[in-house]
């Protein structure tokens, strides 16, 4: 009988509990000056510590973790449920590297650091939270909402869930509910009490990139947005959902897991100062469905969110895109760039010209590139003579057989005169 293959697991990361004074000493030893975004920028209680008083061993791993957290290029904020109560974990990384350092304060004197955490491990945590390997049916449902529209959607989902529970308790089939703004506001006030993640209004507060605070004015605006998108119909002060919108809200109400991922990537402005690109996404496992929420245009008071049901493959692509840094385009080397104009006569050159077509000036930059090739291609044999008559396709160089545009005085490849 063939033995089952043993799955190889990545090595367990190292863990340290450090005081502010110990972190300050590590920063001094490594010469790391914390930049904006680092939790080490303001260390409280960081008094002097003697080398003998440093409780941890000075190793390459703790130095690398200190560098990642002290001068991050990428900052991730990850929240997920299940397992346990959702709490934000902050991770710090370097551009082009899929290893992250975790930093967490325990509320007391300790800074808890974990290094290294692989990007693949983070992707697995998020995908496990929404049970990505379980079946998911899609209906190509999609919505685009602002902050007030998103708040309204969350309350409507809870209102439908309340009506379904009420129908079950009364032993009757649930009917498609109708509601007004007052119904939604009362529902919101009920479900915001305490901590109960069965309700969408509480889940939406956790996965949102900004603080949510539904009020009557915002709910009215959100209802108007959903009417404009054909999700609701209005008769007087009452609203009724379309069949697809009602089905989508019912699936969202049965959420069994979710995650949210905030990604901040450092960029450098022209003046040399740092700027941060901010992205935010979230996902929920609904009844037999996966839901993706992509937030854009994020400010302190608002955002735009695109919400829809997706396949597991598409969700995996979005998760990887949120974790992995985009590929950087190759930086052109100015040493190998062909000149735009001849320095002698000013004629415009077309790369890869090695000689000026007007005066025959040799372009040294291009010659240097040719000399660095490992293999220099042999010139083709001379072409047979062409029949007499005007040749409108160009002039053939008698030396290297290159075809040159009409009107040129010198070959752009070998530099020989053409006339």
DOGURO-691256 format. One record per residue (C-alpha): x, z, y; residue in one letter. Coordinates in nm, 3 decimals, always signed. Last residue first. Example, Ala and Ser with C-alpha at 12.3 -4.5 7.8 and 13.67 -1.06 7.14 Angstrom:
% residues 2
<atom px="+1.367" pz="+0.714" py="-0.106" code="S"/>
<atom px="+1.230" pz="+0.780" py="-0.450" code="A"/>
This chain:
% residues 419
<atom px="+2.519" pz="-5.401" py="+5.891" code="X"/>
<atom px="+2.445" pz="-5.118" py="+5.646" code="X"/>
<atom px="+2.745" pz="-4.903" py="+5.733" code="X"/>
<atom px="+2.848" pz="-4.658" py="+5.458" code="X"/>
<atom px="+2.738" pz="-4.294" py="+5.490" code="X"/>
<atom px="+2.699" pz="-4.228" py="+5.116" code="X"/>
<atom px="+2.342" pz="-4.088" py="+5.101" code="X"/>
<atom px="+2.191" pz="-4.151" py="+5.444" code="X"/>
<atom px="+2.323" pz="-4.509" py="+5.447" code="X"/>
<atom px="+2.407" pz="-4.616" py="+5.801" code="X"/>
<atom px="+2.243" pz="-4.844" py="+6.059" code="X"/>
<atom px="+1.876" pz="-4.771" py="+5.983" code="X"/>
<atom px="+1.609" pz="-5.021" py="+6.093" code="X"/>
<atom px="+1.430" pz="-5.051" py="+5.758" code="X"/>
<atom px="+1.413" pz="-4.733" py="+5.545" code="X"/>
<atom px="+1.702" pz="-4.694" py="+5.303" code="X"/>
<atom px="+1.696" pz="-4.772" py="+4.931" code="X"/>
<atom px="+2.004" pz="-4.631" py="+4.760" code="X"/>
<atom px="+2.223" pz="-4.878" py="+4.564" code="X"/>
<atom px="+2.537" pz="-4.669" py="+4.616" code="X"/>
<atom px="+2.767" pz="-4.927" py="+4.780" code="X"/>
<atom px="+2.545" pz="-5.225" py="+4.867" code="X"/>
<atom px="+2.283" pz="-4.993" py="+5.026" code="X"/>
<atom px="+1.938" pz="-5.147" py="+4.971" code="X"/>
<atom px="+1.729" pz="-5.190" py="+5.286" code="X"/>
<atom px="+1.356" pz="-5.112" py="+5.283" code="X"/>
<atom px="+1.018" pz="-5.203" py="+5.127" code="X"/>
<atom px="+0.955" pz="-5.501" py="+5.360" code="X"/>
<atom px="+1.219" pz="-5.722" py="+5.202" code="X"/>
<atom px="+1.216" pz="-6.062" py="+5.370" code="X"/>
<atom px="+1.306" pz="-6.350" py="+5.147" code="X"/>
<atom px="+1.576" pz="-6.444" py="+4.901" code="X"/>
<atom px="+1.542" pz="-6.319" py="+4.549" code="X"/>
<atom px="+1.692" pz="-5.980" py="+4.474" code="X"/>
<atom px="+2.042" pz="-5.940" py="+4.340" code="X"/>
<atom px="+2.066" pz="-5.730" py="+4.025" code="X"/>
<atom px="+2.083" pz="-5.356" py="+4.089" code="X"/>
<atom px="+2.422" pz="-5.192" py="+4.102" code="X"/>
<atom px="+2.469" pz="-4.932" py="+3.828" code="X"/>
<atom px="+2.318" pz="-4.588" py="+3.891" code="X"/>
<atom px="+2.541" pz="-4.328" py="+4.052" code="X"/>
<atom px="+2.649" pz="-4.051" py="+3.818" code="X"/>
<atom px="+2.482" pz="-3.715" py="+3.855" code="X"/>
<atom px="+2.707" pz="-3.431" py="+3.968" code="X"/>
<atom px="+2.683" pz="-3.142" py="+3.723" code="X"/>
<atom px="+2.755" pz="-2.782" py="+3.816" code="X"/>
<atom px="+2.629" pz="-2.828" py="+4.169" code="X"/>
<atom px="+2.822" pz="-2.633" py="+4.433" code="X"/>
<atom px="+2.976" pz="-2.945" py="+4.589" code="X"/>
<atom px="+2.633" pz="-3.090" py="+4.663" code="X"/>
<atom px="+2.540" pz="-2.781" py="+4.862" code="X"/>
<atom px="+2.856" pz="-2.802" py="+5.068" code="X"/>
<atom px="+2.787" pz="-3.170" py="+5.147" code="X"/>
<atom px="+2.446" pz="-3.072" py="+5.282" code="X"/>
<atom px="+2.592" pz="-2.825" py="+5.531" code="X"/>
<atom px="+2.867" pz="-3.068" py="+5.630" code="X"/>
<atom px="+2.630" pz="-3.338" py="+5.758" code="X"/>
<atom px="+2.853" pz="-3.647" py="+5.791" code="X"/>
<atom px="+2.788" pz="-3.848" py="+6.110" code="X"/>
<atom px="+2.693" pz="-4.211" py="+6.027" code="X"/>
<atom px="+2.564" pz="-4.294" py="+6.376" code="X"/>
<atom px="+2.196" pz="-4.380" py="+6.317" code="X"/>
<atom px="+2.120" pz="-4.287" py="+5.955" code="X"/>
<atom px="+2.303" pz="-3.952" py="+5.994" code="X"/>
<atom px="+2.474" pz="-3.866" py="+5.667" code="X"/>
<atom px="+2.394" pz="-3.620" py="+5.388" code="X"/>
<atom px="+2.017" pz="-3.664" py="+5.414" code="X"/>
<atom px="+1.825" pz="-3.425" py="+5.184" code="X"/>
<atom px="+1.626" pz="-3.382" py="+5.398" code="X"/>
<atom px="+1.495" pz="-3.614" py="+5.674" code="X"/>
<atom px="+1.704" pz="-3.620" py="+5.990" code="X"/>
<atom px="+1.595" pz="-3.666" py="+6.352" code="X"/>
<atom px="+1.851" pz="-3.852" py="+6.566" code="X"/>
<atom px="+2.026" pz="-3.636" py="+6.828" code="X"/>
<atom px="+2.333" pz="-3.861" py="+6.855" code="X"/>
<atom px="+2.612" pz="-3.615" py="+6.776" code="X"/>
<atom px="+2.447" pz="-3.294" py="+6.647" code="X"/>
<atom px="+2.212" pz="-3.496" py="+6.423" code="X"/>
<atom px="+1.868" pz="-3.335" py="+6.421" code="X"/>
<atom px="+1.670" pz="-3.117" py="+6.179" code="X"/>
<atom px="+1.972" pz="-2.981" py="+5.997" code="X"/>
<atom px="+1.934" pz="-2.934" py="+5.622" code="X"/>
<atom px="+1.898" pz="-2.573" py="+5.513" code="X"/>
<atom px="+2.153" pz="-2.448" py="+5.262" code="X"/>
<atom px="+2.310" pz="-2.177" py="+5.479" code="X"/>
<atom px="+1.966" pz="-2.069" py="+5.600" code="X"/>
<atom px="+1.886" pz="-1.924" py="+5.260" code="X"/>
<atom px="+1.508" pz="-1.919" py="+5.214" code="X"/>
<atom px="+1.357" pz="-1.586" py="+5.107" code="X"/>
<atom px="+1.164" pz="-1.631" py="+4.785" code="X"/>
<atom px="+0.798" pz="-1.529" py="+4.812" code="X"/>
<atom px="+0.734" pz="-1.166" py="+4.718" code="X"/>
<atom px="+0.516" pz="-1.112" py="+4.416" code="X"/>
<atom px="+0.227" pz="-0.882" py="+4.489" code="X"/>
<atom px="+0.274" pz="-0.512" py="+4.408" code="X"/>
<atom px="+0.110" pz="-0.401" py="+4.083" code="X"/>
<atom px="-0.145" pz="-0.123" py="+4.094" code="X"/>
<atom px="-0.446" pz="-0.275" py="+4.272" code="X"/>
<atom px="-0.385" pz="-0.616" py="+4.114" code="X"/>
<atom px="-0.372" pz="-0.452" py="+3.769" code="X"/>
<atom px="-0.708" pz="-0.286" py="+3.827" code="X"/>
<atom px="-0.859" pz="-0.608" py="+3.961" code="X"/>
<atom px="-0.744" pz="-0.805" py="+3.656" code="X"/>
<atom px="-0.882" pz="-0.536" py="+3.423" code="X"/>
<atom px="-1.219" pz="-0.554" py="+3.599" code="X"/>
<atom px="-1.228" pz="-0.930" py="+3.549" code="X"/>
<atom px="-1.153" pz="-0.896" py="+3.178" code="X"/>
<atom px="-1.414" pz="-0.622" py="+3.128" code="X"/>
<atom px="-1.683" pz="-0.842" py="+3.277" code="X"/>
<atom px="-1.840" pz="-0.770" py="+3.612" code="X"/>
<atom px="-2.154" pz="-0.626" py="+3.772" code="X"/>
<atom px="-2.145" pz="-0.642" py="+4.150" code="X"/>
<atom px="-2.059" pz="-0.463" py="+4.472" code="X"/>
<atom px="-1.876" pz="-0.600" py="+4.776" code="X"/>
<atom px="-1.812" pz="-0.325" py="+5.028" code="X"/>
<atom px="-1.761" pz="-0.353" py="+5.403" code="X"/>
<atom px="-1.621" pz="-0.052" py="+5.585" code="X"/>
<atom px="-1.701" pz="+0.217" py="+5.839" code="X"/>
<atom px="-1.611" pz="+0.515" py="+6.054" code="X"/>
<atom px="-1.235" pz="+0.561" py="+6.031" code="X"/>
<atom px="-1.184" pz="+0.192" py="+5.958" code="X"/>
<atom px="-1.190" pz="-0.016" py="+5.641" code="X"/>
<atom px="-1.249" pz="-0.390" py="+5.678" code="X"/>
<atom px="-1.254" pz="-0.417" py="+5.297" code="X"/>
<atom px="-1.390" pz="-0.218" py="+5.002" code="X"/>
<atom px="-1.419" pz="-0.367" py="+4.653" code="X"/>
<atom px="-1.680" pz="-0.210" py="+4.422" code="X"/>
<atom px="-1.686" pz="-0.319" py="+4.058" code="X"/>
<atom px="-1.964" pz="-0.230" py="+3.815" code="X"/>
<atom px="-1.945" pz="-0.236" py="+3.436" code="X"/>
<atom px="-2.261" pz="-0.256" py="+3.228" code="X"/>
<atom px="-2.440" pz="-0.122" py="+2.920" code="X"/>
<atom px="-2.598" pz="+0.158" py="+3.126" code="X"/>
<atom px="-2.350" pz="+0.196" py="+3.411" code="X"/>
<atom px="-1.975" pz="+0.249" py="+3.395" code="X"/>
<atom px="-1.855" pz="+0.263" py="+3.753" code="X"/>
<atom px="-1.563" pz="+0.106" py="+3.939" code="X"/>
<atom px="-1.380" pz="+0.164" py="+4.264" code="X"/>
<atom px="-1.154" pz="-0.025" py="+4.503" code="X"/>
<atom px="-0.956" pz="+0.048" py="+4.817" code="X"/>
<atom px="-0.683" pz="-0.144" py="+4.997" code="X"/>
<atom px="-0.473" pz="-0.035" py="+5.296" code="X"/>
<atom px="-0.170" pz="-0.226" py="+5.429" code="X"/>
<atom px="+0.064" pz="+0.015" py="+5.607" code="X"/>
<atom px="+0.288" pz="-0.066" py="+5.903" code="X"/>
<atom px="+0.644" pz="+0.047" py="+5.962" code="X"/>
<atom px="+0.846" pz="-0.034" py="+6.273" code="X"/>
<atom px="+1.115" pz="-0.307" py="+6.283" code="X"/>
<atom px="+0.984" pz="-0.487" py="+6.593" code="X"/>
<atom px="+0.859" pz="-0.775" py="+6.379" code="X"/>
<atom px="+0.649" pz="-0.534" py="+6.175" code="X"/>
<atom px="+0.757" pz="-0.396" py="+5.840" code="X"/>
<atom px="+0.515" pz="-0.349" py="+5.551" code="X"/>
<atom px="+0.436" pz="-0.041" py="+5.347" code="X"/>
<atom px="+0.167" pz="-0.065" py="+5.083" code="X"/>
<atom px="-0.129" pz="+0.175" py="+5.066" code="X"/>
<atom px="-0.349" pz="+0.161" py="+4.758" code="X"/>
<atom px="-0.666" pz="+0.367" py="+4.713" code="X"/>
<atom px="-0.812" pz="+0.374" py="+4.362" code="X"/>
<atom px="-1.154" pz="+0.507" py="+4.264" code="X"/>
<atom px="-1.280" pz="+0.586" py="+3.914" code="X"/>
<atom px="-1.610" pz="+0.615" py="+3.734" code="X"/>
<atom px="-1.782" pz="+0.748" py="+3.423" code="X"/>
<atom px="-2.122" pz="+0.787" py="+3.257" code="X"/>
<atom px="-2.341" pz="+0.625" py="+3.524" code="X"/>
<atom px="-2.707" pz="+0.594" py="+3.422" code="X"/>
<atom px="-2.830" pz="+0.545" py="+3.778" code="X"/>
<atom px="-2.624" pz="+0.228" py="+3.811" code="X"/>
<atom px="-2.826" pz="+0.059" py="+3.536" code="X"/>
<atom px="-3.157" pz="+0.154" py="+3.701" code="X"/>
<atom px="-3.031" pz="+0.034" py="+4.039" code="X"/>
<atom px="-2.942" pz="-0.305" py="+3.890" code="X"/>
<atom px="-3.283" pz="-0.339" py="+3.722" code="X"/>
<atom px="-3.465" pz="-0.257" py="+4.048" code="X"/>
<atom px="-3.250" pz="-0.508" py="+4.237" code="X"/>
<atom px="-3.321" pz="-0.778" py="+3.982" code="X"/>
<atom px="-3.699" pz="-0.712" py="+3.987" code="X"/>
<atom px="-3.718" pz="-0.706" py="+4.369" code="X"/>
<atom px="-3.760" pz="-0.362" py="+4.516" code="X"/>
<atom px="-4.063" pz="-0.239" py="+4.715" code="X"/>
<atom px="-4.059" pz="-0.096" py="+5.067" code="X"/>
<atom px="-4.335" pz="+0.081" py="+5.256" code="X"/>
<atom px="-4.361" pz="+0.119" py="+5.634" code="X"/>
<atom px="-4.578" pz="-0.189" py="+5.678" code="X"/>
<atom px="-4.521" pz="-0.406" py="+5.375" code="X"/>
<atom px="-4.151" pz="-0.465" py="+5.321" code="X"/>
<atom px="-3.976" pz="-0.651" py="+5.041" code="X"/>
<atom px="-3.642" pz="-0.536" py="+4.910" code="X"/>
<atom px="-3.335" pz="-0.701" py="+4.755" code="X"/>
<atom px="-3.384" pz="-1.027" py="+4.944" code="X"/>
<atom px="-3.059" pz="-1.002" py="+5.139" code="X"/>
<atom px="-3.241" pz="-0.947" py="+5.470" code="X"/>
<atom px="-3.453" pz="-0.673" py="+5.312" code="X"/>
<atom px="-3.136" pz="-0.498" py="+5.192" code="X"/>
<atom px="-2.991" pz="-0.508" py="+5.544" code="X"/>
<atom px="-3.311" pz="-0.371" py="+5.697" code="X"/>
<atom px="-3.313" pz="-0.084" py="+5.450" code="X"/>
<atom px="-2.955" pz="-0.003" py="+5.549" code="X"/>
<atom px="-3.047" pz="+0.011" py="+5.918" code="X"/>
<atom px="-3.335" pz="+0.247" py="+5.846" code="X"/>
<atom px="-3.110" pz="+0.462" py="+5.627" code="X"/>
<atom px="-2.852" pz="+0.481" py="+5.907" code="X"/>
<atom px="-3.110" pz="+0.601" py="+6.159" code="X"/>
<atom px="-3.257" pz="+0.852" py="+5.915" code="X"/>
<atom px="-2.916" pz="+1.006" py="+5.832" code="X"/>
<atom px="-2.667" pz="+0.953" py="+5.548" code="X"/>
<atom px="-2.326" pz="+1.118" py="+5.599" code="X"/>
<atom px="-2.046" pz="+0.940" py="+5.417" code="X"/>
<atom px="-1.677" pz="+1.012" py="+5.484" code="X"/>
<atom px="-1.445" pz="+0.717" py="+5.443" code="X"/>
<atom px="-1.279" pz="+0.542" py="+5.146" code="X"/>
<atom px="-1.593" pz="+0.596" py="+4.934" code="X"/>
<atom px="-1.546" pz="+0.688" py="+4.566" code="X"/>
<atom px="-1.618" pz="+1.060" py="+4.603" code="X"/>
<atom px="-1.910" pz="+1.036" py="+4.847" code="X"/>
<atom px="-2.065" pz="+0.762" py="+4.632" code="X"/>
<atom px="-2.065" pz="+0.992" py="+4.328" code="X"/>
<atom px="-2.260" pz="+1.254" py="+4.518" code="X"/>
<atom px="-2.520" pz="+1.008" py="+4.646" code="X"/>
<atom px="-2.540" pz="+0.852" py="+4.299" code="X"/>
<atom px="-2.668" pz="+1.167" py="+4.135" code="X"/>
<atom px="-2.553" pz="+1.271" py="+3.787" code="X"/>
<atom px="-2.241" pz="+1.395" py="+3.961" code="X"/>
<atom px="-2.396" pz="+1.732" py="+4.034" code="X"/>
<atom px="-2.208" pz="+1.953" py="+4.278" code="X"/>
<atom px="-2.432" pz="+2.165" py="+4.501" code="X"/>
<atom px="-2.700" pz="+2.020" py="+4.723" code="X"/>
<atom px="-2.664" pz="+1.652" py="+4.811" code="X"/>
<atom px="-2.944" pz="+1.559" py="+4.571" code="X"/>
<atom px="-3.225" pz="+1.730" py="+4.759" code="X"/>
<atom px="-3.126" pz="+1.606" py="+5.105" code="X"/>
<atom px="-3.095" pz="+1.248" py="+4.981" code="X"/>
<atom px="-3.438" pz="+1.255" py="+4.819" code="X"/>
<atom px="-3.590" pz="+1.383" py="+5.144" code="X"/>
<atom px="-3.419" pz="+1.100" py="+5.335" code="X"/>
<atom px="-3.536" pz="+0.839" py="+5.086" code="X"/>
<atom px="-3.900" pz="+0.946" py="+5.092" code="X"/>
<atom px="-3.892" pz="+0.956" py="+5.475" code="X"/>
<atom px="-3.764" pz="+0.596" py="+5.483" code="X"/>
<atom px="-4.054" pz="+0.464" py="+5.282" code="X"/>
<atom px="-4.108" pz="+0.423" py="+4.911" code="X"/>
<atom px="-4.255" pz="+0.206" py="+4.640" code="X"/>
<atom px="-4.174" pz="+0.270" py="+4.275" code="X"/>
<atom px="-4.184" pz="+0.015" py="+3.993" code="X"/>
<atom px="-4.394" pz="+0.198" py="+3.737" code="X"/>
<atom px="-4.265" pz="+0.438" py="+3.476" code="X"/>
<atom px="-4.460" pz="+0.459" py="+3.150" code="X"/>
<atom px="-4.625" pz="+0.794" py="+3.106" code="X"/>
<atom px="-4.548" pz="+1.116" py="+2.927" code="X"/>
<atom px="-4.557" pz="+1.330" py="+3.244" code="X"/>
<atom px="-4.198" pz="+1.451" py="+3.199" code="X"/>
<atom px="-4.085" pz="+1.094" py="+3.134" code="X"/>
<atom px="-4.260" pz="+0.970" py="+3.448" code="X"/>
<atom px="-4.089" pz="+1.237" py="+3.661" code="X"/>
<atom px="-3.751" pz="+1.145" py="+3.515" code="X"/>
<atom px="-3.809" pz="+0.777" py="+3.599" code="X"/>
<atom px="-3.920" pz="+0.866" py="+3.952" code="X"/>
<atom px="-3.611" pz="+1.079" py="+4.006" code="X"/>
<atom px="-3.387" pz="+0.798" py="+3.884" code="X"/>
<atom px="-3.557" pz="+0.552" py="+4.121" code="X"/>
<atom px="-3.496" pz="+0.789" py="+4.412" code="X"/>
<atom px="-3.133" pz="+0.837" py="+4.304" code="X"/>
<atom px="-3.065" pz="+0.461" py="+4.307" code="X"/>
<atom px="-3.241" pz="+0.434" py="+4.644" code="X"/>
<atom px="-3.014" pz="+0.707" py="+4.786" code="X"/>
<atom px="-2.698" pz="+0.525" py="+4.676" code="X"/>
<atom px="-2.823" pz="+0.194" py="+4.815" code="X"/>
<atom px="-2.894" pz="+0.354" py="+5.153" code="X"/>
<atom px="-2.541" pz="+0.495" py="+5.179" code="X"/>
<atom px="-2.401" pz="+0.153" py="+5.090" code="X"/>
<atom px="-2.614" pz="-0.013" py="+5.357" code="X"/>
<atom px="-2.495" pz="+0.239" py="+5.613" code="X"/>
<atom px="-2.129" pz="+0.174" py="+5.524" code="X"/>
<atom px="-2.163" pz="-0.204" py="+5.530" code="X"/>
<atom px="-2.302" pz="-0.398" py="+5.236" code="X"/>
<atom px="-2.229" pz="-0.711" py="+5.034" code="X"/>
<atom px="-2.427" pz="-0.736" py="+4.711" code="X"/>
<atom px="-2.374" pz="-0.915" py="+4.380" code="X"/>
<atom px="-2.559" pz="-0.948" py="+4.048" code="X"/>
<atom px="-2.408" pz="-1.204" py="+3.813" code="X"/>
<atom px="-2.627" pz="-1.064" py="+3.533" code="X"/>
<atom px="-2.348" pz="-0.910" py="+3.328" code="X"/>
<atom px="-2.358" pz="-0.727" py="+2.996" code="X"/>
<atom px="-2.086" pz="-0.476" py="+2.908" code="X"/>
<atom px="-1.986" pz="-0.374" py="+2.556" code="X"/>
<atom px="-1.735" pz="-0.091" py="+2.524" code="X"/>
<atom px="-1.364" pz="-0.152" py="+2.574" code="X"/>
<atom px="-1.383" pz="-0.071" py="+2.947" code="X"/>
<atom px="-1.506" pz="+0.282" py="+2.884" code="X"/>
<atom px="-1.523" pz="+0.354" py="+3.260" code="X"/>
<atom px="-1.279" pz="+0.648" py="+3.251" code="X"/>
<atom px="-1.070" pz="+0.473" py="+2.985" code="X"/>
<atom px="-1.005" pz="+0.184" py="+3.224" code="X"/>
<atom px="-0.878" pz="+0.420" py="+3.490" code="X"/>
<atom px="-0.647" pz="+0.613" py="+3.258" code="X"/>
<atom px="-0.517" pz="+0.293" py="+3.093" code="X"/>
<atom px="-0.430" pz="+0.144" py="+3.432" code="X"/>
<atom px="-0.242" pz="+0.462" py="+3.524" code="X"/>
<atom px="-0.044" pz="+0.449" py="+3.199" code="X"/>
<atom px="+0.043" pz="+0.085" py="+3.259" code="X"/>
<atom px="+0.178" pz="+0.180" py="+3.601" code="X"/>
<atom px="+0.422" pz="+0.419" py="+3.434" code="X"/>
<atom px="+0.455" pz="+0.781" py="+3.544" code="X"/>
<atom px="+0.818" pz="+0.886" py="+3.593" code="X"/>
<atom px="+0.839" pz="+1.160" py="+3.712" code="X"/>
<atom px="+0.602" pz="+1.453" py="+3.773" code="X"/>
<atom px="+0.629" pz="+1.685" py="+4.073" code="X"/>
<atom px="+0.438" pz="+2.010" py="+4.141" code="X"/>
<atom px="+0.506" pz="+2.159" py="+4.483" code="X"/>
<atom px="+0.459" pz="+2.535" py="+4.456" code="X"/>
<atom px="+0.398" pz="+2.792" py="+4.728" code="X"/>
<atom px="+0.022" pz="+2.818" py="+4.692" code="X"/>
<atom px="-0.264" pz="+2.572" py="+4.694" code="X"/>
<atom px="-0.132" pz="+2.394" py="+4.386" code="X"/>
<atom px="+0.019" pz="+2.109" py="+4.583" code="X"/>
<atom px="+0.055" pz="+1.783" py="+4.396" code="X"/>
<atom px="+0.316" pz="+1.508" py="+4.387" code="X"/>
<atom px="+0.330" pz="+1.237" py="+4.123" code="X"/>
<atom px="+0.622" pz="+0.994" py="+4.108" code="X"/>
<atom px="+0.555" pz="+0.633" py="+4.017" code="X"/>
<atom px="+0.718" pz="+0.373" py="+3.796" code="X"/>
<atom px="+0.604" pz="+0.011" py="+3.829" code="X"/>
<atom px="+0.898" pz="-0.097" py="+4.044" code="X"/>
<atom px="+0.896" pz="-0.397" py="+4.281" code="X"/>
<atom px="+0.844" pz="-0.190" py="+4.594" code="X"/>
<atom px="+0.904" pz="+0.181" py="+4.538" code="X"/>
<atom px="+0.646" pz="+0.438" py="+4.432" code="X"/>
<atom px="+0.447" pz="+0.745" py="+4.527" code="X"/>
<atom px="+0.147" pz="+0.889" py="+4.344" code="X"/>
<atom px="-0.129" pz="+1.114" py="+4.475" code="X"/>
<atom px="-0.390" pz="+1.250" py="+4.233" code="X"/>
<atom px="-0.739" pz="+1.302" py="+4.375" code="X"/>
<atom px="-0.971" pz="+1.533" py="+4.182" code="X"/>
<atom px="-1.266" pz="+1.460" py="+3.957" code="X"/>
<atom px="-1.380" pz="+1.749" py="+3.739" code="X"/>
<atom px="-1.287" pz="+1.712" py="+3.375" code="X"/>
<atom px="-1.233" pz="+1.392" py="+3.182" code="X"/>
<atom px="-1.410" pz="+1.184" py="+3.292" code="X"/>
<atom px="-1.414" pz="+1.109" py="+3.586" code="X"/>
<atom px="-1.146" pz="+0.946" py="+3.799" code="X"/>
<atom px="-0.961" pz="+0.976" py="+4.130" code="X"/>
<atom px="-0.636" pz="+0.797" py="+4.214" code="X"/>
<atom px="-0.462" pz="+0.784" py="+4.552" code="X"/>
<atom px="-0.166" pz="+0.549" py="+4.539" code="X"/>
<atom px="+0.115" pz="+0.528" py="+4.794" code="X"/>
<atom px="+0.358" pz="+0.235" py="+4.787" code="X"/>
<atom px="+0.687" pz="+0.194" py="+4.976" code="X"/>
<atom px="+0.760" pz="+0.567" py="+4.958" code="X"/>
<atom px="+1.047" pz="+0.744" py="+5.134" code="X"/>
<atom px="+1.027" pz="+1.115" py="+5.044" code="X"/>
<atom px="+0.810" pz="+1.079" py="+4.735" code="X"/>
<atom px="+1.015" pz="+0.800" py="+4.581" code="X"/>
<atom px="+1.348" pz="+0.952" py="+4.694" code="X"/>
<atom px="+1.266" pz="+1.297" py="+4.556" code="X"/>
<atom px="+1.162" pz="+1.142" py="+4.223" code="X"/>
<atom px="+1.494" pz="+0.955" py="+4.206" code="X"/>
<atom px="+1.690" pz="+1.271" py="+4.284" code="X"/>
<atom px="+1.495" pz="+1.466" py="+4.024" code="X"/>
<atom px="+1.573" pz="+1.195" py="+3.768" code="X"/>
<atom px="+1.943" pz="+1.162" py="+3.859" code="X"/>
<atom px="+1.988" pz="+1.536" py="+3.789" code="X"/>
<atom px="+2.045" pz="+1.846" py="+4.005" code="X"/>
<atom px="+1.936" pz="+2.120" py="+3.768" code="X"/>
<atom px="+1.648" pz="+2.331" py="+3.896" code="X"/>
<atom px="+1.640" pz="+2.688" py="+4.032" code="X"/>
<atom px="+1.850" pz="+2.615" py="+4.341" code="X"/>
<atom px="+1.976" pz="+2.961" py="+4.436" code="X"/>
<atom px="+2.336" pz="+2.882" py="+4.349" code="X"/>
<atom px="+2.326" pz="+2.589" py="+4.591" code="X"/>
<atom px="+2.211" pz="+2.830" py="+4.863" code="X"/>
<atom px="+1.863" pz="+2.791" py="+5.011" code="X"/>
<atom px="+1.774" pz="+2.764" py="+5.378" code="X"/>
<atom px="+1.409" pz="+2.805" py="+5.474" code="X"/>
<atom px="+1.144" pz="+2.547" py="+5.399" code="X"/>
<atom px="+0.836" pz="+2.765" py="+5.451" code="X"/>
<atom px="+0.618" pz="+2.475" py="+5.548" code="X"/>
<atom px="+0.750" pz="+2.129" py="+5.471" code="X"/>
<atom px="+0.635" pz="+1.863" py="+5.712" code="X"/>
<atom px="+0.748" pz="+1.511" py="+5.621" code="X"/>
<atom px="+0.775" pz="+1.605" py="+5.253" code="X"/>
<atom px="+0.417" pz="+1.491" py="+5.186" code="X"/>
<atom px="+0.544" pz="+1.139" py="+5.263" code="X"/>
<atom px="+0.319" pz="+0.898" py="+5.450" code="X"/>
<atom px="+0.551" pz="+0.850" py="+5.746" code="X"/>
<atom px="+0.916" pz="+0.871" py="+5.640" code="X"/>
<atom px="+1.113" pz="+1.153" py="+5.484" code="X"/>
<atom px="+1.489" pz="+1.146" py="+5.554" code="X"/>
<atom px="+1.671" pz="+1.130" py="+5.222" code="X"/>
<atom px="+2.039" pz="+1.226" py="+5.236" code="X"/>
<atom px="+2.038" pz="+1.312" py="+4.864" code="X"/>
<atom px="+2.178" pz="+1.661" py="+4.912" code="X"/>
<atom px="+1.971" pz="+1.735" py="+5.222" code="X"/>
<atom px="+1.650" pz="+1.612" py="+5.062" code="X"/>
<atom px="+1.723" pz="+1.826" py="+4.755" code="X"/>
<atom px="+1.777" pz="+2.131" py="+4.980" code="X"/>
<atom px="+1.447" pz="+2.068" py="+5.159" code="X"/>
<atom px="+1.275" pz="+2.040" py="+4.821" code="X"/>
<atom px="+1.421" pz="+2.375" py="+4.714" code="X"/>
<atom px="+1.304" pz="+2.540" py="+5.037" code="X"/>
<atom px="+0.952" pz="+2.398" py="+4.996" code="X"/>
<atom px="+0.934" pz="+2.550" py="+4.649" code="X"/>
<atom px="+0.962" pz="+2.340" py="+4.338" code="X"/>
<atom px="+0.770" pz="+2.313" py="+4.012" code="X"/>
<atom px="+0.919" pz="+2.029" py="+3.807" code="X"/>
<atom px="+0.789" pz="+1.795" py="+3.540" code="X"/>
<atom px="+0.972" pz="+1.523" py="+3.348" code="X"/>
<atom px="+0.779" pz="+1.232" py="+3.208" code="X"/>
<atom px="+0.703" pz="+1.196" py="+2.837" code="X"/>
<atom px="+0.873" pz="+0.900" py="+2.678" code="X"/>
<atom px="+0.656" pz="+0.591" py="+2.633" code="X"/>
<atom px="+0.461" pz="+0.581" py="+2.309" code="X"/>
<atom px="+0.544" pz="+0.365" py="+2.013" code="X"/>
<atom px="+0.257" pz="+0.302" py="+1.778" code="X"/>
<atom px="+0.354" pz="+0.357" py="+1.416" code="X"/>
<atom px="+0.247" pz="+0.073" py="+1.194" code="X"/>
<atom px="+0.025" pz="+0.172" py="+0.906" code="X"/>
<atom px="+0.207" pz="+0.191" py="+0.570" code="X"/>
<atom px="+0.137" pz="-0.099" py="+0.338" code="X"/>
<atom px="+0.000" pz="+0.000" py="+0.000" code="X"/>
